Structure formats: structure tokens, C-alpha cells
Amino acid sequence: MLRDLIIKNRSYRRFDFSFKIPEENLKNWIELARFSASGRNMQPLKYLISTNEKINEQIFPNLGWAGYLSNWKGPAENERPVAYIIVLNDKSLAANYFCDDGLAMQNILLGAVEDGFGGCIIGSVNKGRVAKLLELPEHLEILWIIALGKPAEEIVLEEMQENDVKYWRDENGAHHVPKRPAKEIIYKKL
């Protein structure tokens, strides 16, 4: 069951814009992040939820969507995320958040997938513009933005060929993601 959730948890970049995410789901996913392990148990991460269409329209142009799909400018208007979770580090609590962000975001996305939604962690963000738009105080630093919605694309995992890590889309729009075989990533068994 966990394996199925992990495999289904992909970087979804196209969504059914007509399908909104209930606020309760978003809060529940952040609750999963709250239960994540935290370096020194400092728990410096905070989360800003945006389901406001006008704000989301302003966030969208500040995001980079898929580096290997150079001719794709991101999801069409009717395929855009319906919610964003902005992952923040509260610098008044800790300058170093260790790997808390990765643990928390994985939990958020696993919760989303379990509830029939999906998302994409976006690191290519104009953080200065988004911080200004969201009127963030200086002690809250944007780390990542998680785009969320009801997935409207097929993602195919496949064995990597010739060490090529680049994901790609086929003629039907299916998004193919090459993965290294297990025998390649297990360095050594002692």
C-alpha cells in the first residue's frame, strides 16, 4: 500500500482546474507535515496555503515548470494548480532546517495522492516577487512552492536507458520519467 502511494506520487504539472481541493484536505496534509521528523526537533517550517484564484494567478508567472521540456511554458490556463502550499523557513526559529523540508513535502504529497490529488514541488521560483506578493515578513523565507490539484495527465515510469535522466512527453501527452534500475543505485552489499 505504501509502495503504491509512493509510485503514484509523481511530479504532476497539469491539473483539472474545475476540480477544487477542499480546505480540510489541505489542512490535513499540513498536519502530516507537522508529524514529520525535524532536525533537533526545532520544527522551523511554516506553511502558507493559497486557494485564492486571483493570488494564484499572480503566483503562477513566478514559477518555472519543467526544465527538460524547454518548449513548454507550463500548464495551460485550464490545467493550472488550484492550490499552492508555500513552504517557509521561520528564520527566527532556525537558520538551518536540515532535511526537514524534504520530509515534510513528501508527507504532504503522499497525503494528497492518498486523497486522489497530486502535486509538484517547485524550486524554480522568483522568491523575492512571491514574498512581496504574499506580504511575507523578513523572518519567513520561501523554500519551495507545492502546486496542487486533481492530476490531468498520465505519468509513466520506465527504466532509464543509456544514463539519460531527461523526462519527456510522447505524442499523446503522456509524461515519461526514466528511473535508474535498483541494481545501479545499490552501491554495495556487505
C-alpha positions as CSV (number, residue, x, y, z in Angstrom):
1,M,0.0,0.0,0.0
2,L,2.8,2.5,0.9
3,R,4.7,1.3,-2.2
4,D,1.6,2.1,-4.4
5,L,1.3,5.6,-2.9
6,I,5.0,6.3,-3.5
7,I,4.8,5.1,-7.1
8,K,1.6,7.1,-7.7
9,N,3.2,10.2,-6.1
10,R,4.7,11.9,-9.2
11,S,5.5,15.4,-10.2
12,Y,2.1,16.3,-11.7
13,R,2.2,19.5,-13.7
14,R,-1.2,19.5,-15.3
15,F,-4.4,19.6,-13.3
16,D,-8.2,19.6,-13.8
17,F,-8.8,23.3,-12.9
18,S,-12.5,22.7,-12.5
19,F,-11.9,20.4,-9.5
20,K,-11.2,22.3,-6.3
21,I,-9.4,20.9,-3.2
22,P,-11.4,21.2,0.0
23,E,-9.7,23.3,2.6
24,E,-9.9,20.4,5.1
25,N,-7.7,18.3,2.8
26,L,-5.0,21.0,2.7
27,K,-5.0,21.3,6.5
28,N,-4.8,17.5,6.9
29,W,-1.8,17.4,4.5
30,I,0.0,20.1,6.5
31,E,-0.9,18.1,9.6
32,L,1.1,15.2,8.1
33,A,4.0,17.6,7.6
34,R,3.7,18.6,11.2
35,F,4.3,15.0,12.3
36,S,7.5,14.7,10.2
37,A,10.8,14.2,11.8
38,S,12.7,17.5,12.4
39,G,16.4,18.1,13.0
40,R,16.9,18.9,16.7
41,N,13.1,18.8,16.8
42,M,13.3,22.6,16.0
43,Q,10.3,22.5,13.7
44,P,11.1,25.7,11.9
45,L,8.9,25.1,8.8
46,K,5.7,27.1,8.3
47,Y,3.2,26.8,5.5
48,L,1.1,29.4,3.6
49,I,-1.9,28.0,1.8
50,S,-3.3,29.8,-1.3
51,T,-6.6,28.7,-2.9
52,N,-7.4,32.3,-3.9
53,E,-7.7,32.3,-7.7
54,K,-6.5,35.9,-8.0
55,I,-3.5,35.4,-5.8
56,N,-2.7,32.1,-7.6
57,E,-2.8,33.9,-11.0
58,Q,-0.1,36.2,-9.7
59,I,2.0,33.4,-8.2
60,F,1.9,31.3,-11.5
61,P,4.2,33.5,-13.7
62,N,6.9,33.4,-11.0
63,L,7.3,29.6,-11.3
64,G,9.5,27.5,-13.6
65,W,7.7,24.3,-14.6
66,A,9.8,21.7,-16.3
67,G,13.4,22.3,-17.2
68,Y,13.7,19.4,-19.7
69,L,10.6,20.5,-21.6
70,S,12.2,23.6,-22.9
71,N,9.3,24.4,-25.4
72,W,6.7,24.1,-22.7
73,K,5.8,27.2,-20.8
74,G,3.8,25.4,-18.1
75,P,0.2,24.3,-17.8
76,A,-2.5,25.9,-19.9
77,E,-4.9,28.1,-18.0
78,N,-7.5,25.3,-17.6
79,E,-4.7,22.9,-16.4
80,R,-3.2,25.2,-13.7
81,P,-3.0,24.3,-10.0
82,V,-6.0,25.1,-7.9
83,A,-3.9,25.5,-4.7
84,Y,-0.4,26.2,-3.6
85,I,1.3,25.4,-0.4
86,I,4.3,27.7,0.1
87,V,6.9,26.1,2.3
88,L,8.6,28.6,4.5
89,N,11.5,28.5,6.9
90,D,11.0,30.6,10.0
91,K,14.5,32.1,10.4
92,S,13.6,33.4,13.9
93,L,13.5,29.7,15.0
94,A,16.4,28.3,13.0
95,A,18.8,29.2,10.2
96,N,19.3,25.6,9.3
97,Y,16.3,23.4,8.6
98,F,18.4,20.4,7.7
99,C,16.3,18.0,5.6
100,D,13.0,18.9,7.3
101,D,11.7,20.4,4.1
102,G,12.0,17.2,2.1
103,L,10.4,15.0,4.8
104,A,7.5,17.4,5.2
105,M,6.9,17.9,1.5
106,Q,6.9,14.1,0.9
107,N,4.3,13.7,3.6
108,I,2.2,16.4,2.1
109,L,2.3,14.9,-1.3
110,L,1.6,11.3,-0.1
111,G,-1.4,12.7,1.7
112,A,-2.6,14.4,-1.5
113,V,-2.1,11.2,-3.5
114,E,-4.0,9.2,-1.0
115,D,-6.9,11.6,-1.3
116,G,-6.9,11.5,-5.1
117,F,-4.9,14.7,-5.7
118,G,-1.3,15.3,-6.7
119,G,1.3,18.0,-6.9
120,C,4.7,19.2,-8.0
121,I,7.4,20.6,-5.8
122,I,8.7,23.7,-7.5
123,G,12.1,25.1,-6.6
124,S,12.4,27.4,-9.6
125,V,10.6,30.4,-8.0
126,N,11.1,34.1,-8.1
127,K,11.1,34.2,-4.3
128,G,11.5,37.9,-4.0
129,R,8.4,38.7,-6.1
130,V,6.3,36.0,-4.4
131,A,7.4,37.1,-0.9
132,K,6.4,40.7,-1.8
133,L,3.1,39.5,-3.3
134,L,2.3,37.5,-0.2
135,E,3.5,40.3,2.1
136,L,5.8,37.9,4.0
137,P,7.7,39.3,6.9
138,E,11.5,39.1,6.6
139,H,11.9,36.2,9.1
140,L,9.9,33.9,6.8
141,E,12.0,32.6,3.9
142,I,10.3,30.9,0.9
143,L,12.0,27.5,0.4
144,W,9.6,25.8,-2.1
145,I,6.2,26.0,-3.6
146,I,4.0,22.9,-3.9
147,A,1.5,23.2,-6.8
148,L,-1.6,21.1,-6.1
149,G,-4.7,19.9,-7.9
150,K,-6.5,16.9,-9.4
151,P,-4.0,15.4,-11.9
152,A,-4.9,15.7,-15.5
153,E,-2.0,13.8,-17.0
154,E,-0.6,10.3,-17.3
155,I,2.8,9.7,-15.9
156,V,4.8,6.6,-17.0
157,L,7.8,5.4,-15.0
158,E,10.3,3.5,-17.1
159,E,13.8,2.0,-16.8
160,M,16.5,4.6,-17.7
161,Q,18.2,4.0,-21.0
162,E,21.9,5.0,-21.7
163,N,22.1,7.0,-18.5
164,D,19.5,9.6,-19.9
165,V,17.8,11.2,-16.9
166,K,15.6,13.6,-19.0
167,Y,11.8,13.2,-18.7
168,W,9.8,13.7,-21.9
169,R,6.3,13.7,-23.3
170,D,5.1,11.4,-26.1
171,E,2.8,12.2,-28.9
172,N,-0.3,11.5,-26.7
173,G,1.0,13.9,-24.0
174,A,2.0,11.1,-21.5
175,H,4.8,12.2,-19.3
176,H,7.7,9.6,-19.3
177,V,10.1,9.6,-16.3
178,P,13.2,7.4,-16.6
179,K,14.3,5.8,-13.3
180,R,17.7,4.2,-12.6
181,P,17.4,0.4,-12.0
182,A,17.8,-0.8,-8.4
183,K,20.9,-2.7,-9.3
184,E,22.5,0.6,-10.2
185,I,21.6,2.5,-7.1
186,I,22.5,-0.1,-4.6
187,Y,26.2,0.7,-4.3
188,K,27.3,-2.3,-2.2
189,K,26.0,-5.1,-0.1
190,L,28.3,-6.1,2.8
